Amino acid sequence: MPDKYTSMTPDLYHYLVAQRSERDPVLAALATATEDLGPVSLMQVAPEQGAFITLLARAIGARSGVEVGTFTGYSALCLARGLADDGRLLCCDVNEEWTAIARRHWKQAGVAHKIDLRIAPALETLRALPETPQFDIAFIDADKTNYQYYYEEVLTRLRPNGLILFDNVLWMGEVLNDATTDPSTRALRELNQVLASDGRVETVMLPVSDGLTIVRKRRPGESD
Ligand SMILES: C[S@@+](CC[C@H](N)C(=O)[O-])C[C@H]1O[C@@H](n2cnc3c(N)ncnc32)[C@H](O)[C@@H]1O
């Protein structure tokens, strides 16, 4: 099959971002408050990515979610909005200062009651949870060297047909640059290989922002 894709340009990207239905003034205010932090604001998910997360959560009727890497709360707000009214979202982060901005905006957006933010290394938070399927959707966007550990802990606790989303799987293209051998790049390359060949899940990597992999946990006994 011939390659079929459209190369991205800044104009095309701005066009694409504008073609989404989500117009949330709290999300816009949160993006501005995050920009005020300076270059670190680049850690925030892209607007179309946030809209995609909300849409996916709604489409699968998710009631329970977990996020690893919350920062100022943009993706968490998108995820919380996509959950059922009585849904619950567990957020994991280590930074009090950034997540204080998140808490303020979650309150303004009326989703604070859905969110349980735990300030601790995410692996500790995840490993303290019962090892039973309890999540419908997960978003992983923290330290890259731990992605595979987060995967195993979250997959154990994910319901069959549940989704795990991994951000930054293209790592600005560095996953293909053999000269780049830092721990984060190596961890992402390894994760990408593991996910593509793991029979427990169905996987697709999409060119959303810095690369987004979506993993669906197979039902017991399910085959291709
Ligand atoms: C890329 S940012 C997350 C961006 C966020 N998803 C958003 O849309 O705004 C990564 C976050 O992971 C957090 N983090 C890094 N290492 C962590 C760890 N071991 N456990 C929990 N959180 C961690 C950082 O404090 C940071 O807020």
The ligand as a Gaussian input file, in Angstrom:
#p B3LYP/6-31G(d) Opt

LIG

0 1
 C        4.145000      16.523000      30.618000
 S        3.610000      17.011000      32.210000
 C        1.905000      16.542000      32.196000
 C        1.070000      17.460000      31.355000
 C       -0.415000      17.304000      31.582000
 N       -0.891000      16.020000      31.149000
 C       -1.192000      18.420000      30.883000
 O       -1.895000      18.177000      29.932000
 O       -1.056000      19.564000      31.307000
 C        4.360000      15.804000      33.227000
 C        3.980000      15.842000      34.692000
 O        4.451000      14.630000      35.289000
 C        4.812000      14.886000      36.610000
 N        5.715000      13.819000      37.057000
 C        7.008000      13.619000      36.708000
 N        7.486000      12.522000      37.327000
 C        6.472000      12.010000      38.063000
 C        6.343000      10.885000      38.918000
 N        7.354000      10.047000      39.121000
 N        5.160000      10.664000      39.511000
 C        4.100000      11.518000      39.291000
 N        4.172000      12.584000      38.490000
 C        5.345000      12.830000      37.882000
 C        5.454000      16.279000      36.565000
 O        5.405000      16.894000      37.844000
 C        4.594000      16.980000      35.512000
 O        3.575000      17.736000      36.114000

